[in-house]
Amino acid sequence: MSFASLMFTFFFLPVVIVLYFLAKEKYRNYILLAASLLFYAYGEPKFVFVMIASIGINYGMALWIALKKNNEQELSAGILLAVDIIVNIGILFIFKYLDFALSVSNSFFHTQFHMLEIALPIGISFFTFQALSYVVDVYRGTVEVQKNPLFLALYISFFPQLIAGPIVRYSSIEKQLTCRTCTLDGFAEGARRFLLGFCKKVILANNLSVVAGEVFVMDFSATNPLVLWVGSLCFSLQIFYDFSGYSDMAIGLGRIFGFQFEENFNYPYMSKSVTEFWRRWHISLGQWFRDYVYIPLGGSGKNVTVSRHLFNMFVVWCLTGIWHGANYTFVAWGLGYFLLLVIEKYLVRPEKRKNRIVRAFWRVITLLCVNFGWVIFNSAGIRSGIKYCLAMLGLYGVPASVDPAIIRYAREYGIYILAGIVFATPVMKLLREKTANGQYADFAGIAVPVLYGVMFLWAVSFIILGAHNPFIYFNF
């Protein structure tokens, strides 16, 4: 069930909210758990058992590990943790990567394995990573083991962040599971955040996806480079508003029910470097790989050699690419960032970017690299992605011109492209801060809710009319 659907917005969510606030406090977690399982089963009835199995395995293993730790049996606890990691990654591998691994074997080793065509449970990467982080943190002693299996089940399956994140750490909501406060202000803020994400997804991401969808299936070698640049720009904006819009909705929904999730995006296209981009983009994923892969490998501490640091970075970015999907394009995309970060950390260090002109130049280079990266990310294959990039640079001899396609896109989708660019900057945030306590505060207090209401109705009209409504991260 998509958040950007009439079923969720006008039936499922209102019913859950009513039941939640009518119930006594001690029953509220169970209502959210039942709602979360129903939410997942609505679209994936058979795969809800995969998630329940994951919950059961990690609940039992965490208890066992905690018992061994309490008895100072460190070796046994370490072995149990290794088993848990293998089981979790094994489940993820079977559903998400087995067919890809078989195809790689057939291509490189001339085996003749048949593809199993196993369906991918929605959100399996997200709930697997959450479960893993919980068990690892129990082993490390940074969180207390959860003895109530239903509370752990709620943490892993909570419907706001179940299918597309953010990846919520157990440590960040450990206390909120048993003690949280729901206030009218919190509810209002959560509703505002949900509406913001809903409009970003439906109005911006969905309309931008139409342009990207048309351009990415063209014959690149015979297409006007300007059209290809428009297509790549639209996809760059689409994936941002698609994912950040979903994160806004998830954070807003959590707030409605008294949970406070951490931010997942922080204006990534305002970044001055590739390093900064990945501190602003999909923050929860970057922090997960940092804390559970990069640092355990040795990170980049004083005693880490250059070769070891490069190896650690290579592993993290290889895994980051693979996490997004079983395709060579995702691996190439991840390794592309590895190369960019190597250049940035060893060749064009921060101390070399102190000059204003150099900083401005590097900001442009960063945005161009991110844009070309999204082209590879969204292409059917690596060859196709490279061909698209070369065609953008005009290397197939097609002249760049304002042709009928450019005029049509400007006329029909120009407003969405322009709005996408503007709202990718903190201009609205600054405007809101300026008017919050100034002479226009009273006017803003009335105008802003009205504006949200109008935008929401506009977004709903798109859904009612059956407009294109994809969601990229359902595939991950």
C-alpha positions as CSV (number, residue, x, y, z in Angstrom):
1,M,0.0,0.0,0.0
2,S,1.5,3.3,-1.1
3,F,1.2,6.4,1.1
4,A,0.3,8.3,-2.0
5,S,-2.9,6.4,-2.6
6,L,-6.6,7.1,-1.8
7,M,-6.8,3.8,0.1
8,F,-4.1,4.8,2.5
9,T,-4.8,8.5,2.8
10,F,-8.6,8.4,3.2
11,F,-9.3,5.0,4.8
12,F,-6.3,3.2,6.3
13,L,-4.6,6.1,8.0
14,P,-7.8,7.8,9.5
15,V,-9.0,4.4,10.9
16,V,-5.6,3.7,12.5
17,I,-5.5,7.3,14.0
18,V,-9.0,7.0,15.4
19,L,-8.3,3.5,17.0
20,Y,-5.0,4.7,18.3
21,F,-6.2,7.7,20.2
22,L,-9.4,6.1,21.4
23,A,-7.4,3.2,23.0
24,K,-5.8,3.2,26.4
25,E,-2.1,3.9,26.3
26,K,-1.1,0.3,27.2
27,Y,-2.9,-1.0,24.0
28,R,-1.6,1.6,21.6
29,N,1.6,-0.3,20.6
30,Y,-0.4,-3.4,19.8
31,I,-2.8,-1.3,17.6
32,L,0.2,0.0,15.7
33,L,1.7,-3.5,15.4
34,A,-1.6,-4.9,14.0
35,A,-1.9,-1.9,11.6
36,S,1.7,-2.4,10.4
37,L,1.2,-6.1,9.7
38,L,-2.1,-5.4,7.9
39,F,-0.4,-2.6,6.0
40,Y,2.4,-4.9,4.7
41,A,0.0,-7.8,4.1
42,Y,-2.3,-5.6,2.0
43,G,0.3,-5.6,-0.8
44,E,2.4,-8.6,0.1
45,P,0.2,-11.2,1.9
46,K,2.6,-14.1,1.6
47,F,5.7,-12.1,2.3
48,V,4.4,-10.9,5.6
49,F,5.6,-14.3,6.9
50,V,9.1,-13.5,5.7
51,M,9.1,-10.4,7.8
52,I,7.6,-12.2,10.8
53,A,10.3,-14.9,10.5
54,S,12.9,-12.2,10.5
55,I,11.4,-10.6,13.6
56,G,11.3,-14.0,15.4
57,I,14.9,-14.9,14.4
58,N,16.4,-11.6,15.5
59,Y,14.3,-11.5,18.7
60,G,15.5,-15.0,19.8
61,M,19.1,-14.4,18.8
62,A,19.3,-11.1,20.6
63,L,18.0,-12.7,23.8
64,W,20.5,-15.5,23.4
65,I,23.4,-13.1,22.8
66,A,22.4,-11.0,25.8
67,L,22.3,-14.1,28.0
68,K,25.8,-15.1,26.9
69,K,27.1,-11.6,27.4
70,N,25.6,-11.5,30.9
71,N,27.4,-14.8,31.6
72,E,30.6,-13.3,30.2
73,Q,30.7,-15.8,27.4
74,E,32.1,-13.4,24.8
75,L,33.2,-16.1,22.3
76,S,29.8,-17.7,22.3
77,A,28.1,-14.3,22.0
78,G,30.4,-13.5,19.0
79,I,29.6,-16.8,17.3
80,L,25.8,-16.2,17.8
81,L,26.2,-12.7,16.3
82,A,28.0,-14.1,13.3
83,V,25.2,-16.7,12.8
84,D,22.6,-14.0,13.0
85,I,24.4,-11.8,10.5
86,I,24.7,-14.8,8.1
87,V,21.1,-15.7,8.5
88,N,19.9,-12.2,7.8
89,I,22.2,-11.6,4.9
90,G,21.3,-15.1,3.6
91,I,17.6,-14.3,3.6
92,L,18.3,-11.0,1.8
93,F,20.5,-12.7,-0.7
94,I,18.0,-15.4,-1.6
95,F,15.2,-13.0,-2.3
96,K,17.2,-10.1,-3.8
97,Y,20.4,-11.3,-5.2
98,L,20.2,-15.1,-6.0
99,D,19.1,-14.7,-9.6
100,F,21.7,-12.0,-10.2
101,A,24.4,-14.2,-8.8
102,L,23.2,-17.1,-11.0
103,S,23.3,-14.8,-14.1
104,V,26.8,-13.6,-13.2
105,S,27.9,-17.3,-12.9
106,N,26.4,-18.1,-16.2
107,S,28.1,-15.1,-17.9
108,F,31.6,-15.5,-16.5
109,F,31.8,-19.2,-15.7
110,H,29.6,-20.6,-18.5
111,T,27.4,-22.4,-16.0
112,Q,23.8,-23.2,-17.0
113,F,21.8,-22.3,-14.0
114,H,18.1,-21.5,-14.5
115,M,16.7,-18.2,-13.1
116,L,14.4,-18.9,-10.2
117,E,12.6,-15.6,-10.6
118,I,11.9,-15.2,-6.9
119,A,9.6,-12.2,-6.2
120,L,11.2,-9.4,-4.1
121,P,9.4,-8.6,-0.8
122,I,8.9,-4.9,-0.6
123,G,11.2,-3.1,1.9
124,I,13.2,-6.2,2.7
125,S,16.5,-4.2,2.6
126,F,15.1,-1.7,5.1
127,F,13.7,-4.1,7.7
128,T,16.7,-6.4,7.4
129,F,19.1,-3.6,8.2
130,Q,17.0,-2.4,11.1
131,A,16.9,-5.9,12.6
132,L,20.6,-6.4,12.1
133,S,21.5,-3.0,13.7
134,Y,19.4,-4.0,16.8
135,V,21.1,-7.3,17.3
136,V,24.6,-5.8,16.8
137,D,23.8,-3.1,19.3
138,V,22.6,-5.7,21.8
139,Y,26.0,-7.4,21.3
140,R,27.8,-4.2,21.8
141,G,25.9,-3.4,24.9
142,T,24.6,0.0,23.6
143,V,21.0,-1.0,24.0
144,E,19.1,-3.2,26.3
145,V,17.6,-6.4,24.8
146,Q,13.9,-6.1,24.2
147,K,12.1,-8.9,26.1
148,N,8.6,-8.2,24.7
149,P,8.6,-9.7,21.2
150,L,5.6,-7.6,20.2
151,F,7.5,-4.4,20.9
152,L,10.5,-5.6,18.9
153,A,8.0,-6.5,16.1
154,L,6.6,-3.0,16.2
155,Y,10.1,-1.5,15.9
156,I,10.9,-3.6,12.8
157,S,7.5,-3.5,11.1
158,F,6.2,0.0,12.0
159,F,4.4,0.9,8.8
160,P,5.6,4.6,8.4
161,Q,9.2,3.5,7.8
162,L,8.7,-0.2,6.9
163,I,8.9,-0.2,3.1
164,A,11.3,2.7,2.3
165,G,12.9,3.9,5.4
166,P,14.4,5.9,7.0
167,I,16.4,3.1,8.6
168,V,15.6,3.8,12.2
169,R,18.0,2.7,14.9
170,Y,16.6,0.8,17.8
171,S,18.7,3.1,20.1
172,S,16.9,6.2,18.8
173,I,13.4,4.9,19.7
174,E,14.2,2.4,22.5
175,K,12.6,4.6,25.1
176,Q,9.8,5.9,22.8
177,L,8.5,2.3,22.4
178,T,7.4,2.3,26.1
179,C,7.2,6.0,27.0
180,R,6.2,8.7,24.5
181,T,3.9,11.6,24.6
182,C,1.3,12.6,22.0
183,T,0.5,16.3,21.9
184,L,-1.7,18.4,19.7
185,D,1.3,20.4,18.6
186,G,3.1,17.2,17.7
187,F,0.1,15.9,15.8
188,A,-0.2,19.1,13.9
189,E,3.6,19.1,13.0
190,G,3.3,15.5,12.0
191,A,0.3,16.2,9.8
192,R,2.1,19.2,8.2
193,R,5.2,17.0,7.5
194,F,3.0,14.3,6.0
195,L,1.2,16.7,3.7
196,L,4.6,18.2,2.6
197,G,5.9,14.8,1.7
198,F,2.6,13.8,0.0
199,C,2.8,16.9,-2.2
200,K,6.5,16.5,-3.0
201,K,5.8,12.9,-4.1
202,V,2.6,13.4,-6.1
203,I,3.0,16.9,-7.6
204,L,6.7,17.0,-8.2
205,A,8.1,13.4,-8.4
206,N,5.3,11.9,-10.3
207,N,5.2,14.6,-13.0
208,L,9.0,14.7,-13.3
209,S,8.9,10.9,-13.8
210,V,6.9,11.3,-17.0
211,V,9.7,13.3,-18.7
212,A,12.4,11.0,-17.3
213,G,10.5,7.9,-18.4
214,E,10.1,9.2,-21.9
215,V,13.7,10.3,-22.4
216,F,15.4,7.3,-20.9
217,V,13.9,5.0,-23.6
218,M,14.9,7.1,-26.5
219,D,17.7,6.3,-29.0
220,F,20.4,8.3,-27.3
221,S,22.7,8.4,-30.3
222,A,20.0,10.2,-32.4
223,T,18.6,12.4,-29.7
224,N,19.1,16.1,-29.1
225,P,21.6,16.5,-26.2
226,L,19.4,19.2,-24.6
227,V,16.6,16.7,-24.4
228,L,18.9,14.2,-22.7
229,W,20.0,16.9,-20.2
230,V,16.4,17.6,-19.4
231,G,15.7,13.9,-18.9
232,S,18.7,13.5,-16.6
233,L,17.7,16.6,-14.6
234,C,14.1,15.4,-14.3
235,F,15.3,12.0,-13.0
236,S,17.7,13.7,-10.5
237,L,14.8,15.7,-9.2
238,Q,12.4,12.8,-9.4
239,I,14.4,10.5,-7.2
240,F,15.0,13.2,-4.7
241,Y,11.4,14.2,-4.3
242,D,10.3,10.6,-4.5
243,F,12.5,9.4,-1.7
244,S,12.6,12.6,0.4
245,G,8.9,13.0,0.0
246,Y,8.4,9.4,1.3
247,S,10.8,10.2,4.2
248,D,8.8,13.3,5.0
249,M,5.6,11.3,5.1
250,A,7.3,8.6,7.3
251,I,8.7,11.2,9.7
252,G,5.3,13.0,9.9
253,L,3.4,9.8,10.5
254,G,5.8,8.8,13.3
255,R,5.3,12.2,14.8
256,I,1.5,11.8,14.8
257,F,1.9,8.7,16.9
258,G,4.5,10.2,19.2
259,F,7.7,8.9,17.6
260,Q,10.5,11.2,16.6
261,F,12.6,9.9,13.7
262,E,15.8,11.4,12.6
263,E,16.0,13.4,9.3
264,N,17.0,11.4,6.2
265,F,17.7,14.3,3.8
266,N,19.2,17.7,4.2
267,Y,19.1,19.6,0.9
268,P,21.7,17.3,-0.8
269,Y,21.8,19.2,-4.1
270,M,23.3,22.2,-2.1
271,S,26.4,20.2,-1.4
272,K,29.8,21.7,-2.1
273,S,31.5,18.3,-2.4
274,V,30.7,14.6,-3.0
275,T,31.6,13.9,0.7
276,E,29.0,16.5,1.7
277,F,26.5,15.1,-0.7
278,W,26.6,11.8,1.1
279,R,26.2,13.4,4.4
280,R,23.0,15.0,3.2
281,W,21.5,12.2,1.0
282,H,19.8,9.1,2.5
283,I,21.5,10.0,5.8
284,S,20.2,6.9,7.7
285,L,21.8,4.6,5.1
286,G,25.1,6.4,5.1
287,Q,25.3,6.3,8.9
288,W,24.3,2.6,8.9
289,F,27.2,1.7,6.6
290,R,29.6,4.0,8.6
291,D,28.7,2.4,12.0
292,Y,28.3,-1.2,11.0
293,V,30.8,-1.7,8.2
294,Y,33.2,1.2,7.7
295,I,34.2,1.7,11.4
296,P,34.4,-2.0,12.2
297,L,36.7,-2.4,9.2
298,G,39.0,0.3,10.7
299,G,37.6,3.4,9.2
300,S,40.1,6.1,8.5
301,G,41.8,6.5,11.9
302,K,45.4,7.6,12.5
303,N,46.7,4.1,12.5
304,V,45.0,3.1,9.2
305,T,47.2,2.9,6.2
306,V,46.2,4.5,2.9
307,S,45.8,1.0,1.3
308,R,43.6,-0.1,4.2
309,H,41.6,3.1,4.0
310,L,41.0,2.6,0.3
311,F,40.0,-1.0,0.9
312,N,37.5,0.1,3.6
313,M,36.0,2.7,1.3
314,F,35.8,0.2,-1.6
315,V,33.9,-2.3,0.5
316,V,31.4,0.3,1.8
317,W,30.7,1.7,-1.7
318,C,30.5,-1.7,-3.3
319,L,27.9,-2.7,-0.7
320,T,26.1,0.6,-1.0
321,G,25.7,0.0,-4.8
322,I,24.6,-3.6,-4.3
323,W,22.2,-2.6,-1.5
324,H,20.2,-0.6,-4.1
325,G,19.6,-3.6,-6.3
326,A,20.8,-6.7,-8.2
327,N,22.1,-5.0,-11.3
328,Y,25.5,-4.1,-12.7
329,T,24.4,-0.4,-13.0
330,F,24.0,-0.2,-9.2
331,V,27.5,-1.7,-8.6
332,A,29.0,0.7,-11.2
333,W,27.1,3.6,-9.6
334,G,28.5,2.7,-6.1
335,L,32.0,2.2,-7.4
336,G,31.8,5.5,-9.2
337,Y,31.3,7.3,-5.9
338,F,34.2,5.3,-4.5
339,L,36.4,6.8,-7.2
340,L,35.1,10.3,-6.7
341,L,35.7,10.1,-3.0
342,V,39.2,8.8,-3.5
343,I,39.9,11.8,-5.8
344,E,38.4,14.1,-3.3
345,K,40.2,12.8,-0.2
346,Y,43.6,12.2,-1.8
347,L,43.9,14.5,-4.9
348,V,41.6,17.5,-4.4
349,R,41.7,17.7,-0.6
350,P,39.6,20.3,1.3
351,E,42.7,22.5,1.9
352,K,43.0,22.8,-1.9
353,R,39.4,24.1,-2.2
354,K,39.7,27.2,0.0
355,N,39.7,29.7,-2.9
356,R,36.2,30.9,-3.8
357,I,36.6,30.1,-7.5
358,V,37.8,26.6,-6.7
359,R,35.0,26.0,-4.3
360,A,32.4,27.2,-6.9
361,F,34.0,25.1,-9.6
362,W,34.0,22.0,-7.3
363,R,30.4,22.6,-6.4
364,V,29.5,22.5,-10.1
365,I,31.7,19.4,-10.6
366,T,29.9,17.7,-7.7
367,L,26.4,18.4,-9.2
368,L,27.5,17.2,-12.6
369,C,29.0,14.0,-11.2
370,V,25.8,13.3,-9.2
371,N,23.7,13.9,-12.3
372,F,25.8,11.6,-14.4
373,G,25.7,9.1,-11.6
374,W,21.9,9.1,-11.6
375,V,22.0,8.4,-15.4
376,I,23.9,5.2,-14.8
377,F,21.7,4.4,-11.8
378,N,18.5,4.7,-13.9
379,S,19.8,3.0,-17.1
380,A,18.9,-0.6,-18.1
381,G,22.5,-1.5,-18.3
382,I,26.0,0.0,-18.0
383,R,26.4,0.3,-21.8
384,S,23.1,2.1,-22.1
385,G,24.1,4.4,-19.3
386,I,27.5,5.2,-20.8
387,K,25.9,5.8,-24.2
388,Y,23.4,8.2,-22.6
389,C,26.3,10.1,-20.9
390,L,28.3,10.3,-24.1
391,A,25.2,11.5,-26.0
392,M,24.7,14.3,-23.4
393,L,28.1,15.5,-24.2
394,G,27.3,15.6,-28.0
395,L,29.7,12.9,-28.9
396,Y,27.3,11.3,-31.4
397,G,27.3,14.4,-33.6
398,V,23.7,15.4,-32.9
399,P,23.5,19.2,-32.6
400,A,22.0,20.7,-29.4
401,S,19.0,22.8,-30.3
402,V,15.6,24.0,-29.0
403,D,13.6,21.5,-30.9
404,P,9.8,20.7,-30.6
405,A,10.5,18.2,-27.8
406,I,12.3,20.8,-25.7
407,I,9.4,23.3,-26.3
408,R,6.8,20.6,-25.3
409,Y,8.6,19.7,-22.1
410,A,9.0,23.4,-21.2
411,R,5.4,24.1,-21.8
412,E,3.9,21.0,-20.1
413,Y,6.4,20.3,-17.4
414,G,8.5,23.5,-17.1
415,I,6.7,24.6,-13.9
416,Y,7.4,21.3,-12.2
417,I,11.1,21.4,-13.2
418,L,11.4,25.0,-12.0
419,A,9.6,24.2,-8.7
420,G,11.8,21.1,-8.3
421,I,15.0,23.2,-8.6
422,V,13.7,25.9,-6.3
423,F,12.5,23.6,-3.5
424,A,15.7,21.6,-3.6
425,T,17.3,24.7,-2.0
426,P,16.5,25.9,1.5
427,V,14.7,29.0,0.2
428,M,11.3,28.0,1.7
429,K,12.9,27.0,5.0
430,L,14.5,30.4,5.2
431,L,11.3,32.2,4.3
432,R,9.4,30.2,7.0
433,E,12.0,31.2,9.6
434,K,11.8,34.8,8.6
435,T,8.0,35.0,8.9
436,A,7.7,32.8,12.0
437,N,8.3,35.6,14.5
438,G,8.3,38.8,12.4
439,Q,5.6,41.3,11.5
440,Y,4.1,38.7,9.0
441,A,3.8,36.0,11.6
442,D,0.0,36.3,12.0
443,F,-0.5,36.3,8.2
444,A,1.8,33.3,7.8
445,G,-0.1,31.5,10.6
446,I,-3.2,31.6,8.4
447,A,-1.8,31.5,4.9
448,V,0.5,28.5,5.4
449,P,-2.2,26.0,6.5
450,V,-4.4,27.2,3.7
451,L,-1.6,26.8,1.2
452,Y,-0.9,23.2,2.5
453,G,-4.6,22.5,2.1
454,V,-4.8,23.7,-1.4
455,M,-1.6,21.8,-2.4
456,F,-3.0,18.6,-0.8
457,L,-6.2,18.9,-2.7
458,W,-4.2,19.5,-5.9
459,A,-2.1,16.4,-5.2
460,V,-5.2,14.3,-4.5
461,S,-6.7,15.5,-7.8
462,F,-3.8,13.9,-9.6
463,I,-4.4,10.5,-7.9
464,I,-8.2,10.7,-8.6
465,L,-7.5,11.3,-12.3
466,G,-5.2,8.3,-12.4
467,A,-1.9,10.2,-13.0
468,H,1.4,8.3,-13.2
469,N,2.3,7.3,-9.7
470,P,5.5,5.2,-9.5
471,F,7.7,4.8,-6.5
472,I,11.4,4.1,-7.2
473,Y,12.4,2.8,-3.7
474,F,9.7,0.1,-3.6
475,N,12.3,-1.9,-5.7
476,F,14.9,-1.7,-2.9
